[in-house]
Amino acid sequence: PTSPRIDALAREGVLFEKAFATVPRTTQSVATILTGLYPKHHRARGLFSVLSDANVTLAEILREQGYATWAGVSNIFLQPGKGFEQGFDSYSNPRNRFDGDSSAQITDEALAHLRQAGNRPFLLWVHYLDPHWSYQPEPSFAARFDPAYRESEAMRKFLAGGLPKGDIIFHNDLPPEDRRHLVALYDGEIAQVDAQVGRLLDGIPAAIRQNLLVVLTSDHGESLCEHDYCFAHGETLYEDTLHVPLIVSLPGRLAPGRRVGVTVSLMDVAPTLLNVLGLGQRPGMDGVPLLSARGDLLASAAGREFLFAETDY
């Protein structure tokens, strides 16, 4: 039970059970979310790539329509100057958030924006990094899912830097109890972010919440030693790193508790948002709108025969 607040959000909205990333890495996948394009079209195709200003982002489209646009981000590959800030009036991703857990700080920033929203429509992008190597949640979350664990000599050596991360990813010789504990720490990171998602949702003023379109998703998953690939993502195209959550909620418009089993992509997020907001699909997007402005599931959501995914390799 790692995500009670995210589970509650899914019950309030539409849950797409088979949503997939186009690339199991942050740079390329976030570029797809923001543009509705496959990587070969937005061309941010490597981990260190820049999202060029030849692209038109969701934030740029909404700002043209009079929306305030804000982003609170935590990731070194999304740092200012890499192009992901295109269209945002405010883009916060300071260097001290490039590594480690910062979900509480990001939630504070997001709530500050919401308190200043007034009556103007807005786009707010909140990007949490916590469930990401290294797994170091706050003590209360670190002990939650493996309270009986006692640190082994192998784990002490690893935490002291005696084992390269590459050896852990590809040649994991840690004892089973240490692997289980690292999975438990990952669960703790999820629970920690889930608590911040709850704090964010609880802090939204009621006048905004009743008309607020909320989308929750992830840019990639994480392999927890499936296929002998441990505590990482990006190199393989298995379901553990490509399958992501996708929840869309809008009170009074989208039927609560609906579960959709068709296969969808992160490149569908931008066209779906635009369609639900009544702005129509932007020409040239690879993604398709999944929901109508009334909240109905569109035939285009079930019309695909296949999806494509790639890695840097």
Backbone as numpy.savetxt, mean C-alpha at the origin, in Angstrom:
# Nx Ny Nz CAx CAy CAz Cx Cy Cz
-5.06 -12.79 14.22 -5.89 -11.57 14.22 -5.03 -10.31 14.22
-4.45 -10.01 13.07 -3.50 -8.89 13.00 -4.12 -7.57 12.58
-5.31 -7.58 11.98 -5.81 -6.35 11.35 -7.30 -6.12 11.59
-7.74 -5.99 12.84 -9.18 -5.82 13.10 -9.76 -4.56 12.48
-9.02 -3.45 12.44 -9.57 -2.20 11.90 -9.64 -2.26 10.37
-8.64 -2.84 9.74 -8.69 -3.00 8.27 -9.81 -3.97 7.91
-9.99 -5.03 8.70 -11.09 -5.97 8.46 -12.44 -5.26 8.57
-12.57 -4.37 9.55 -13.81 -3.62 9.72 -14.06 -2.71 8.53
-12.98 -2.09 8.01 -13.12 -1.24 6.82 -13.60 -2.07 5.63
-13.09 -3.29 5.51 -13.53 -4.17 4.42 -15.02 -4.49 4.53
-15.50 -4.65 5.76 -16.94 -4.92 5.95 -17.79 -3.69 5.63
-17.19 -2.50 5.69 -17.93 -1.28 5.37 -17.99 -1.01 3.87
-17.11 -1.63 3.11 -17.01 -1.31 1.69 -16.95 -2.55 0.82
-16.24 -2.42 -0.30 -16.09 -3.50 -1.27 -14.67 -4.04 -1.15
-14.56 -5.35 -0.98 -13.26 -6.02 -0.90 -13.01 -6.79 -2.19
-11.94 -6.41 -2.88 -11.51 -7.16 -4.08 -10.53 -8.23 -3.61
-10.97 -9.47 -3.68 -10.21 -10.56 -3.07 -9.00 -10.99 -3.90
-8.99 -10.65 -5.19 -7.89 -11.09 -6.07 -7.27 -9.88 -6.76
-6.66 -9.02 -5.96 -5.98 -7.84 -6.49 -4.47 -8.12 -6.53
-3.82 -7.68 -7.62 -2.41 -8.01 -7.82 -1.61 -6.78 -8.24
-0.37 -6.74 -7.76 0.58 -5.71 -8.19 1.12 -6.07 -9.57
1.58 -5.06 -10.30 2.24 -5.30 -11.59 3.72 -5.61 -11.41
4.29 -5.14 -10.30 5.68 -5.40 -9.93 5.73 -5.47 -8.40
6.40 -6.47 -7.82 6.42 -6.55 -6.35 7.51 -5.68 -5.73
7.62 -4.44 -6.17 8.55 -3.46 -5.62 7.86 -2.10 -5.53
8.37 -1.25 -4.63 7.71 0.01 -4.33 7.71 0.98 -5.51
8.88 1.28 -6.07 8.97 2.33 -7.09 8.02 2.07 -8.24
8.15 0.91 -8.85 7.36 0.60 -10.03 5.87 0.48 -9.71
5.57 -0.12 -8.55 4.19 -0.38 -8.20 3.45 0.90 -7.81
4.09 1.77 -7.04 3.46 3.04 -6.69 3.23 3.88 -7.94
4.20 3.84 -8.87 4.02 4.56 -10.14 2.78 4.05 -10.87
2.55 2.74 -10.82 1.35 2.17 -11.44 0.08 2.65 -10.75
0.08 2.69 -9.41 -1.09 3.16 -8.67 -1.42 4.61 -9.04
-0.39 5.44 -9.14 -0.61 6.87 -9.38 -0.99 7.19 -10.81
-0.61 6.32 -11.77 -0.84 6.63 -13.19 -1.86 5.74 -13.87
-2.15 4.58 -13.31 -3.03 3.63 -13.98 -2.37 2.93 -15.15
-1.03 2.88 -15.15 -0.28 2.35 -16.29 0.58 1.16 -15.88
0.80 0.26 -16.85 1.82 -0.76 -16.70 3.20 -0.09 -16.65
4.20 -0.72 -16.02 5.54 -0.13 -15.96 6.14 0.18 -17.33
5.85 -0.63 -18.33 6.44 -0.35 -19.65 5.91 0.95 -20.23
4.79 1.47 -19.70 4.23 2.73 -20.18 4.58 3.92 -19.28
4.58 3.73 -17.94 5.01 4.87 -17.12 6.53 4.96 -17.04
7.22 3.87 -17.36 8.68 3.83 -17.57 9.51 4.01 -16.30
8.87 4.00 -15.15 9.63 3.90 -13.89 9.83 2.42 -13.64
10.80 1.85 -14.32 10.84 0.40 -14.47 11.88 -0.28 -13.60
12.65 0.47 -12.85 13.61 -0.11 -11.92 13.44 0.49 -10.55
14.02 -0.16 -9.54 13.84 0.28 -8.16 14.31 1.71 -7.94
15.36 2.13 -8.65 15.92 3.47 -8.47 15.40 4.46 -9.52
14.35 4.08 -10.24 13.84 4.92 -11.33 13.15 6.17 -10.82
13.02 7.12 -11.74 12.26 8.35 -11.53 10.95 8.25 -12.30
9.87 8.76 -11.72 8.61 8.86 -12.45 8.65 10.15 -13.24
8.81 10.05 -14.54 9.04 11.24 -15.36 7.79 12.11 -15.43
8.02 13.42 -15.70 6.88 14.34 -15.75 6.11 14.20 -17.06
6.50 13.26 -17.91 5.67 12.95 -19.08 4.39 12.22 -18.67
4.40 11.66 -17.48 3.21 10.98 -16.95 2.22 12.00 -16.38
0.96 11.60 -16.38 -0.09 12.38 -15.71 -0.56 11.56 -14.52
-0.41 12.09 -13.32 -0.75 11.35 -12.12 -2.18 11.64 -11.67
-2.68 10.76 -10.82 -4.00 10.95 -10.22 -4.07 12.29 -9.51
-2.99 12.66 -8.80 -2.98 13.94 -8.09 -3.09 15.12 -9.04
-2.43 15.04 -10.18 -2.51 16.14 -11.17 -3.92 16.26 -11.72
-4.54 15.13 -11.99 -5.91 15.16 -12.54 -6.86 15.79 -11.54
-6.77 15.38 -10.29 -7.70 15.90 -9.28 -7.40 17.36 -8.94
-6.13 17.75 -8.95 -5.83 19.16 -8.70 -6.42 20.04 -9.79
-6.41 19.55 -11.03 -7.06 20.29 -12.13 -8.55 20.48 -11.86
-9.14 19.56 -11.12 -10.57 19.63 -10.81 -10.85 20.41 -9.53
-9.83 21.05 -8.97 -10.04 21.89 -7.79 -9.79 21.21 -6.45
-9.27 19.99 -6.47 -8.99 19.28 -5.23 -7.70 19.79 -4.59
-7.70 19.87 -3.26 -6.44 19.97 -2.52 -5.79 18.59 -2.56
-4.46 18.55 -2.68 -3.78 17.26 -2.81 -2.62 17.21 -1.82
-2.64 16.20 -0.96 -1.64 16.08 0.10 -1.12 14.65 0.13
0.13 14.48 0.51 0.73 13.16 0.65 1.62 13.12 1.88
1.47 12.08 2.68 2.37 11.78 3.79 2.97 10.42 3.54
4.28 10.39 3.25 4.92 9.21 2.69 6.11 8.81 3.56
6.48 7.53 3.50 7.64 7.03 4.22 8.33 5.99 3.37
9.31 6.41 2.56 10.06 5.46 1.75 11.19 6.18 1.02
12.38 5.62 1.06 13.53 6.27 0.42 13.37 6.34 -1.09
12.69 5.37 -1.68 12.56 5.34 -3.14 11.49 6.29 -3.65
10.72 6.89 -2.72 9.69 7.87 -3.07 10.09 9.26 -2.61
11.37 9.48 -2.39 11.82 10.76 -1.86 11.54 11.89 -2.85
11.38 13.12 -2.35 11.16 14.26 -3.24 12.26 14.37 -4.29
11.84 14.72 -5.50 12.77 14.79 -6.61 12.74 13.57 -7.49
12.04 12.50 -7.04 11.94 11.28 -7.85 10.69 11.29 -8.74
9.88 12.32 -8.66 8.73 12.45 -9.56 7.40 12.03 -8.97
7.41 11.41 -7.81 6.16 10.92 -7.24 5.36 12.04 -6.58
6.00 13.20 -6.43 5.31 14.34 -5.84 4.48 15.11 -6.86
4.47 14.68 -8.13 3.76 15.41 -9.18 2.27 15.56 -8.83
1.81 16.81 -8.80 0.40 17.08 -8.57 0.04 17.31 -7.12
0.98 17.12 -6.19 0.65 17.28 -4.77 0.99 18.68 -4.29
0.03 19.35 -3.66 0.27 20.65 -3.04 1.26 20.52 -1.89
1.16 19.41 -1.17 2.05 19.14 -0.04 2.50 17.69 -0.14
3.82 17.48 -0.13 4.38 16.13 -0.26 5.44 15.98 0.83
5.09 15.23 1.89 5.96 15.10 3.05 6.58 13.71 3.08
7.90 13.64 2.95 8.64 12.38 3.04 10.07 12.71 3.49
10.24 13.17 4.74 11.56 13.59 5.20 12.53 12.41 5.33
13.80 12.72 5.31 14.85 11.70 5.34 14.75 10.80 6.56
14.31 11.33 7.69 14.24 10.50 8.90 13.14 9.45 8.82
12.34 9.47 7.74 11.31 8.44 7.56 11.70 7.45 6.46
12.89 7.55 5.91 13.27 6.66 4.82 13.44 5.22 5.28
13.63 5.01 6.57 13.83 3.66 7.09 13.17 3.58 8.46
12.69 2.40 8.81 12.10 2.23 10.13 10.63 2.60 10.17
10.07 2.51 11.37 8.63 2.69 11.56 8.29 4.15 11.82
7.30 4.64 11.12 6.91 6.04 11.25 5.41 6.23 11.13
4.64 5.16 11.32 3.20 5.24 11.07 2.51 6.24 11.98
2.94 6.35 13.23 2.29 7.31 14.14 2.51 8.74 13.67
3.72 9.06 13.22 4.02 10.40 12.73 3.21 10.72 11.48
3.10 9.75 10.58 2.35 9.96 9.34 0.86 10.16 9.66
0.34 9.39 10.60 -1.06 9.57 11.00 -1.28 10.96 11.57
-0.36 11.44 12.39 -0.47 12.80 12.94 -0.57 13.83 11.81
0.29 13.70 10.80 0.28 14.64 9.68 -1.04 14.56 8.92
-1.51 13.34 8.68 -2.75 13.17 7.93 -3.92 13.81 8.66
-4.00 13.61 9.98 -5.10 14.19 10.76 -5.02 15.71 10.77
-3.80 16.25 10.77 -3.66 17.71 10.71 -4.22 18.26 9.40
-3.96 17.57 8.29 -4.53 17.99 7.00 -6.06 17.91 7.05
-6.59 16.84 7.61 -8.04 16.65 7.63 -8.74 17.72 8.46
-8.09 18.15 9.53 -8.69 19.20 10.35 -8.75 20.53 9.62
-7.91 20.70 8.60 -7.87 21.95 7.84 -8.62 21.86 6.51
-9.30 20.74 6.27 -9.87 20.49 4.94 -11.00 21.46 4.60
-11.80 21.82 5.57 -12.95 22.68 5.27 -13.91 21.99 4.33
-14.45 22.75 3.37 -15.42 22.20 2.43 -14.80 21.85 1.08
-13.50 22.06 0.93 -12.86 21.80 -0.36 -12.62 20.30 -0.55
-12.91 19.74 -1.72 -12.58 18.33 -1.94 -11.06 18.13 -1.90
-10.64 16.93 -1.50 -9.20 16.71 -1.35 -8.84 15.26 -1.69
-7.57 15.09 -2.05 -6.94 13.78 -2.17 -5.86 13.72 -1.09
-5.91 12.70 -0.25 -4.91 12.49 0.79 -4.32 11.10 0.61
-3.01 11.05 0.32 -2.30 9.78 0.16 -1.48 9.54 1.43
-1.78 8.44 2.12 -1.09 8.06 3.36 -0.34 6.76 3.08
0.99 6.79 3.18 1.81 5.64 2.80 2.62 5.17 4.01
2.19 4.04 4.61 2.88 3.49 5.77 3.94 2.47 5.33
5.11 2.51 5.98 6.22 1.62 5.64 6.42 0.49 6.66
5.79 0.56 7.82 6.16 -0.30 8.95 6.24 -1.80 8.61
5.27 -2.41 7.93 5.38 -3.85 7.67 6.35 -4.14 6.53
7.61 -3.97 6.80 8.65 -3.96 5.78 9.95 -4.23 6.53
10.84 -5.00 5.95 12.11 -5.26 6.62 12.84 -3.95 6.92
13.39 -3.79 8.13 13.49 -4.78 9.19 12.25 -4.73 10.08
11.88 -5.89 10.65 10.66 -5.99 11.44 11.00 -5.64 12.88
10.69 -4.41 13.25 11.00 -3.92 14.60 9.84 -3.11 15.15
8.69 -3.75 15.37 7.54 -3.00 15.91 7.80 -2.58 17.36
6.95 -1.70 17.85 7.02 -1.28 19.24 6.91 -2.52 20.15
7.49 -2.45 21.36 7.53 -3.63 22.23 6.18 -4.32 22.44
5.11 -3.55 22.60 3.81 -4.19 22.85 3.36 -5.03 21.66
3.69 -4.59 20.46 3.34 -5.36 19.27 4.37 -6.46 19.00
5.62 -6.23 19.37 6.68 -7.22 19.13 6.44 -8.50 19.92
5.85 -8.39 21.10 5.63 -9.56 21.94 4.26 -10.20 21.74
3.43 -9.61 20.92 2.02 -10.03 20.88 1.82 -11.43 20.29
2.58 -11.78 19.26 2.26 -13.00 18.52 3.25 -14.14 18.77
4.27 -13.91 19.61 5.22 -14.98 19.95 5.78 -14.70 21.35
4.92 -14.65 22.37 5.35 -14.19 23.69 6.35 -15.11 24.38
6.41 -16.39 23.99 7.29 -17.33 24.68 8.68 -17.41 24.06
8.94 -16.63 23.02 10.22 -16.73 22.30 11.40 -16.33 23.18
12.49 -17.11 23.06 13.75 -16.78 23.71 14.82 -16.69 22.63
15.54 -15.59 22.61 16.49 -15.32 21.53 17.60 -16.37 21.49
17.86 -16.90 20.30 18.90 -17.91 20.11 20.23 -17.25 19.79
21.31 -18.04 19.83 22.62 -17.54 19.47 22.64 -17.13 18.00
21.98 -17.92 17.13 21.92 -17.58 15.70 21.22 -16.24 15.48
20.15 -15.98 16.23 19.43 -14.72 16.08 20.28 -13.56 16.60
20.99 -13.76 17.71 21.86 -12.71 18.22 22.93 -12.35 17.20
23.49 -13.38 16.56 24.52 -13.15 15.54 23.94 -12.38 14.37
22.73 -12.76 13.96 22.08 -12.08 12.84 21.78 -10.62 13.17
21.23 -10.37 14.35 20.87 -9.00 14.72 22.10 -8.13 14.91
23.24 -8.76 15.22 24.48 -8.01 15.38 25.19 -7.77 14.05
24.59 -8.21 12.96 25.18 -8.00 11.65 26.14 -9.08 11.22
26.13 -10.21 11.95 27.05 -11.29 11.61 26.62 -12.13 10.44
25.36 -12.00 10.03 24.86 -12.72 8.86 24.35 -11.69 7.85
24.87 -11.68 6.62 24.36 -10.74 5.62 22.90 -10.99 5.32
22.16 -9.89 5.03 20.72 -10.04 4.72 20.52 -10.96 3.53
21.42 -10.93 2.55 21.29 -11.82 1.40 21.28 -13.28 1.80
22.07 -13.65 2.83 22.06 -15.03 3.30 20.73 -15.39 3.92
20.10 -14.42 4.58 18.79 -14.67 5.18 17.74 -14.83 4.08
17.82 -14.02 3.04 16.82 -14.07 1.98 16.90 -15.37 1.19
18.10 -15.73 0.76 18.24 -16.82 -0.22 18.78 -18.12 0.37
19.44 -18.07 1.52 20.04 -19.27 2.11 19.75 -19.29 3.60
18.48 -19.31 3.94 18.10 -19.08 5.33 18.37 -20.33 6.17
19.37 -20.22 7.05 19.72 -21.33 7.93 19.30 -21.07 9.37
18.51 -20.03 9.61 18.04 -19.78 10.96 17.19 -20.96 11.44
17.25 -21.30 12.71 16.40 -22.38 13.25 14.92 -22.05 13.07
14.08 -23.09 13.02 12.63 -22.86 12.81 12.01 -21.89 13.81
12.45 -21.94 15.08 11.84 -21.04 16.07 12.21 -19.59 15.78
13.39 -19.35 15.21 13.76 -17.98 14.85 12.97 -17.50 13.65
12.77 -18.37 12.68 11.94 -17.99 11.51 10.52 -17.65 11.98
9.98 -18.50 12.87 8.62 -18.24 13.36 8.56 -16.91 14.08
9.62 -16.57 14.80 9.61 -15.30 15.53 9.66 -14.13 14.56
10.43 -14.22 13.50 10.48 -13.13 12.52 9.11 -12.95 11.85
8.43 -14.05 11.59 7.06 -13.95 11.06 6.15 -13.28 12.08
6.33 -13.61 13.36 5.52 -12.98 14.41 5.81 -11.48 14.50
7.07 -11.09 14.30 7.40 -9.67 14.30 6.76 -8.97 13.10
6.73 -9.65 11.95 6.05 -9.08 10.79 4.55 -8.90 11.11
3.95 -9.90 11.75 2.56 -9.75 12.18 2.40 -8.56 13.12
3.40 -8.36 13.99 3.34 -7.21 14.88 3.38 -5.89 14.14
4.16 -5.84 13.06 4.20 -4.63 12.23 2.83 -4.37 11.59
2.19 -5.43 11.11 0.85 -5.27 10.53 -0.12 -4.74 11.59
-0.08 -5.33 12.77 -0.98 -4.90 13.85 -0.71 -3.44 14.23
0.56 -3.05 14.21 0.92 -1.67 14.55 0.34 -0.69 13.53
0.45 -1.02 12.25 -0.14 -0.16 11.22 -1.66 -0.20 11.29
-2.22 -1.38 11.56 -3.67 -1.48 11.69 -4.19 -0.54 12.76
-3.47 -0.44 13.87 -3.87 0.48 14.94 -3.84 1.93 14.45
-2.85 2.27 13.62 -2.78 3.63 13.09 -3.87 3.89 12.05
-4.21 2.87 11.26 -5.35 3.00 10.34 -6.60 3.31 11.14
-6.78 2.60 12.24 -7.93 2.86 13.10 -7.92 4.26 13.69
-6.74 4.70 14.14 -6.64 6.06 14.70 -6.94 7.12 13.64
-6.48 6.86 12.41 -6.76 7.79 11.32 -8.26 7.85 11.03
-8.89 6.69 10.88 -10.32 6.66 10.57 -11.14 7.28 11.70
-10.76 7.00 12.95 -11.49 7.56 14.09 -11.33 9.07 14.18
-10.20 9.60 13.67 -9.94 11.02 13.78 -10.52 11.87 12.67
-11.10 11.23 11.67 -11.69 11.99 10.56 -12.97 12.66 11.03
-13.11 13.96 10.87 -14.35 14.63 11.28 -15.58 13.98 10.66
-16.65 13.85 11.43 -17.85 13.14 10.99 -18.42 13.73 9.70
-18.36 15.05 9.55 -18.90 15.68 8.34 -18.14 15.26 7.10
-16.86 14.94 7.24 -16.05 14.46 6.11 -16.25 12.97 5.91
-16.26 12.22 7.00 -16.29 10.75 6.92 -17.52 10.24 6.19
-18.66 10.91 6.35 -19.90 10.40 5.76 -19.92 10.53 4.24
-19.00 11.31 3.68 -18.94 11.46 2.22 -17.54 11.13 1.68
-16.77 10.34 2.43 -15.37 10.14 2.10 -15.15 8.82 1.37
-14.54 8.90 0.21 -14.11 7.72 -0.53 -12.77 7.27 0.02
-12.70 6.06 0.54 -11.49 5.52 1.14 -11.03 4.31 0.33
-9.76 4.30 -0.03 -9.16 3.14 -0.71 -7.98 2.68 0.12
-7.94 1.41 0.45 -6.80 0.83 1.15 -6.18 -0.26 0.29
-4.89 -0.15 0.05 -4.19 -1.17 -0.73 -2.73 -1.20 -0.33
-1.93 -1.99 -1.02 -0.50 -2.08 -0.76 0.24 -2.17 -2.09
1.48 -1.66 -2.11 2.23 -1.69 -3.37 2.80 -3.07 -3.66
2.96 -3.93 -2.64 3.44 -5.29 -2.86 3.20 -6.09 -1.60
3.45 -7.39 -1.68 3.37 -8.26 -0.51 4.76 -8.55 0.05
4.87 -9.66 0.78 6.13 -10.05 1.40 6.20 -11.58 1.45
7.35 -12.12 1.10 7.55 -13.56 1.19 8.12 -13.89 2.55
7.48 -14.82 3.24 7.90 -15.22 4.59 8.46 -16.63 4.56
9.39 -16.86 3.63 10.08 -18.13 3.41 9.28 -19.10 2.56
8.21 -18.63 1.91 7.63 -19.44 0.85 8.65 -19.55 -0.28
8.69 -20.71 -0.92 9.59 -20.94 -2.07 11.06 -20.65 -1.73
11.42 -20.91 -0.45 12.81 -20.71 0.01 13.29 -19.28 -0.22
12.39 -18.34 -0.07 12.69 -16.91 -0.27 12.13 -16.18 0.95
13.03 -15.62 1.78 12.64 -15.23 3.12 12.68 -13.72 3.36
11.59 -13.17 3.89 11.53 -11.82 4.46 11.97 -10.77 3.45
11.41 -10.88 2.25 11.79 -9.95 1.19 10.70 -9.94 0.12
10.95 -9.18 -0.93 10.04 -9.07 -2.06 10.82 -8.51 -3.24
10.30 -8.73 -4.44 10.90 -8.09 -5.62 11.54 -9.03 -6.60
12.17 -10.11 -6.11 12.88 -10.98 -7.04 11.97 -12.00 -7.72
10.89 -12.41 -7.05 10.05 -13.48 -7.58 8.65 -12.98 -7.90
7.91 -13.77 -8.65 6.55 -13.40 -9.05 5.51 -14.38 -8.49
5.77 -14.86 -7.28 4.78 -15.72 -6.63 3.69 -14.88 -5.97
2.62 -15.56 -5.59 1.45 -14.87 -5.06 1.76 -14.12 -3.76
2.72 -14.66 -2.97 2.97 -14.02 -1.67 3.47 -12.59 -1.80
4.12 -12.24 -2.93 4.58 -10.85 -3.09 3.74 -10.03 -4.06
2.88 -10.70 -4.84 2.05 -9.98 -5.83 0.62 -9.74 -5.36
0.09 -10.63 -4.52 -1.30 -10.53 -4.07 -1.40 -9.47 -2.98
-2.24 -8.46 -3.18 -2.34 -7.34 -2.25 -3.80 -7.11 -1.86
-4.03 -6.45 -0.72 -5.40 -6.07 -0.37 -5.88 -4.92 -1.26
-7.18 -4.87 -1.50 -7.79 -3.72 -2.16 -9.20 -3.56 -1.62
-9.41 -2.49 -0.88 -10.71 -2.18 -0.28 -11.13 -0.79 -0.75
-12.38 -0.67 -1.19 -12.92 0.63 -1.61 -14.20 0.86 -0.81
-14.26 1.98 -0.08 -15.40 2.26 0.79 -15.91 3.67 0.52
-17.22 3.80 0.42 -17.87 5.10 0.30 -19.28 4.98 0.88
-19.50 5.50 2.08 -20.79 5.34 2.75 -21.94 5.83 1.88
-23.01 5.02 1.85 -24.21 5.39 1.12 -24.16 5.15 -0.37
-22.99 4.87 -0.93 -22.86 4.66 -2.36 -22.42 3.24 -2.69
-21.43 2.73 -1.96 -20.92 1.39 -2.20 -21.52 0.44 -1.17
-22.11 -0.65 -1.65 -22.77 -1.60 -0.76 -21.77 -2.19 0.23
-22.01 -2.08 1.53 -21.06 -2.60 2.51 -21.00 -4.13 2.49
-19.82 -4.65 2.74 -19.65 -6.09 2.88 -19.56 -6.86 1.58
-19.47 -6.18 0.46 -19.41 -6.89 -0.82 -18.01 -7.44 -1.06
-17.93 -8.69 -1.47 -16.66 -9.33 -1.79 -16.67 -9.69 -3.27
-15.65 -9.23 -3.98 -15.58 -9.41 -5.43 -14.44 -10.36 -5.75
-14.73 -11.41 -6.50 -13.74 -12.45 -6.76 -13.05 -12.37 -8.09
-13.35 -11.34 -8.91 -12.67 -11.25 -10.20 -11.24 -10.75 -10.00
-10.36 -11.06 -10.94 -8.96 -10.68 -10.85 -8.78 -9.23 -11.30
-8.19 -8.42 -10.43 -8.00 -7.00 -10.73 -6.55 -6.62 -10.45
-6.18 -5.41 -10.87 -4.80 -4.95 -10.80 -4.71 -3.61 -10.09
-3.52 -3.31 -9.55 -3.30 -1.99 -8.97 -3.42 -0.88 -10.01
-3.24 -1.19 -11.29 -3.40 -0.14 -12.30 -4.88 0.23 -12.48
-5.79 -0.53 -11.83 -7.22 -0.19 -11.87 -7.61 0.83 -10.80
-6.71 1.12 -9.86 -7.06 2.00 -8.74 -7.40 3.40 -9.23
-6.51 4.02 -10.03 -6.75 5.40 -10.48 -8.02 5.52 -11.32
-8.22 4.68 -12.35 -9.46 4.84 -13.12 -10.71 4.56 -12.31
-10.62 3.67 -11.32 -11.78 3.41 -10.47 -12.12 4.62 -9.61
-11.10 5.24 -9.01 -11.33 6.45 -8.23 -11.99 7.54 -9.06
-11.44 7.78 -10.24 -11.99 8.83 -11.09 -13.43 8.53 -11.47
-13.73 7.27 -11.74 -15.08 6.90 -12.15 -16.07 7.07 -11.00
-15.69 6.61 -9.81 -16.59 6.74 -8.66 -16.82 8.21 -8.32
-15.81 9.05 -8.56 -15.95 10.49 -8.31 -16.72 11.21 -9.41
-17.14 10.46 -10.45 -17.93 11.05 -11.53 -17.10 11.80 -12.55
-15.78 11.55 -12.60 -14.90 12.26 -13.52 -14.57 11.46 -14.77
-15.02 10.21 -14.83 -14.79 9.40 -16.02 -13.35 8.90 -16.09
-13.11 7.98 -17.02 -11.77 7.42 -17.17 -10.88 8.31 -18.02
-9.65 8.48 -17.60 -8.68 9.26 -18.36 -8.21 8.44 -19.55
-8.28 8.96 -20.77 -7.82 8.19 -21.93 -6.35 7.81 -21.80
-6.02 6.60 -22.24 -4.65 6.15 -22.24 -4.25 5.30 -21.06
-5.08 5.22 -20.04 -4.73 4.37 -18.90 -4.86 2.90 -19.27
-3.94 2.07 -18.78 -4.03 0.63 -18.99 -5.07 0.00 -18.08
-5.27 0.59 -16.90 -6.25 0.06 -15.97 -7.66 0.36 -16.41
-8.61 -0.35 -15.81 -10.04 -0.17 -16.13 -10.79 0.21 -14.86
-11.85 1.01 -14.98 -12.67 1.29 -13.79 -13.41 0.04 -13.35
-13.38 -0.23 -12.06 -14.02 -1.42 -11.52 -15.43 -1.13 -11.04
-15.71 0.13 -10.68 -17.00 0.51 -10.11 -17.55 1.72 -10.83
-18.87 1.80 -10.92 -19.52 2.96 -11.53 -19.66 4.07 -10.50
-20.10 5.24 -10.96 -20.33 6.36 -10.05 -21.42 6.03 -9.03
-22.29 5.08 -9.35 -23.34 4.65 -8.42 -22.87 3.54 -7.50
-21.66 3.01 -7.77 -21.12 1.94 -6.94 -21.34 0.55 -7.48
-21.89 0.43 -8.70 -22.12 -0.89 -9.28 -20.81 -1.44 -9.83
-20.65 -2.77 -9.76 -19.49 -3.42 -10.36 -19.65 -3.40 -11.88
-18.63 -2.91 -12.58 -18.69 -2.77 -14.02 -18.26 -4.06 -14.72
-18.81 -4.27 -15.90 -18.46 -5.46 -16.67 -16.97 -5.50 -17.01
-16.36 -4.32 -17.14 -14.93 -4.28 -17.46 -14.09 -4.92 -16.37
-14.62 -4.97 -15.14 -13.88 -5.57 -14.04 -13.71 -7.07 -14.21
-14.62 -7.69 -14.95 -14.56 -9.14 -15.14 -14.14 -9.52 -16.55
-13.76 -8.53 -17.36 -13.52 -8.80 -18.77 -12.12 -9.24 -19.13
-11.19 -9.25 -18.17 -9.81 -9.59 -18.49 -9.61 -11.10 -18.61
-8.77 -11.49 -19.54 -8.37 -12.89 -19.61 -7.10 -13.14 -18.81
-6.25 -12.12 -18.68 -5.01 -12.30 -17.93 -4.47 -10.94 -17.49
-3.56 -10.97 -16.53 -2.79 -9.80 -16.11 -1.30 -10.12 -16.30
-0.51 -9.08 -16.42 0.93 -9.21 -16.62 1.65 -8.63 -15.40
2.70 -9.33 -14.95 3.55 -8.81 -13.90 5.00 -9.06 -14.28
5.90 -8.21 -13.75 7.32 -8.35 -14.07 8.17 -8.04 -12.86
9.44 -8.44 -12.91 10.42 -8.03 -11.92 11.57 -7.35 -12.65
12.54 -6.88 -11.86 13.73 -6.28 -12.46 14.58 -7.31 -13.20
14.26 -8.58 -13.06 15.10 -9.64 -13.59 14.50 -10.30 -14.82
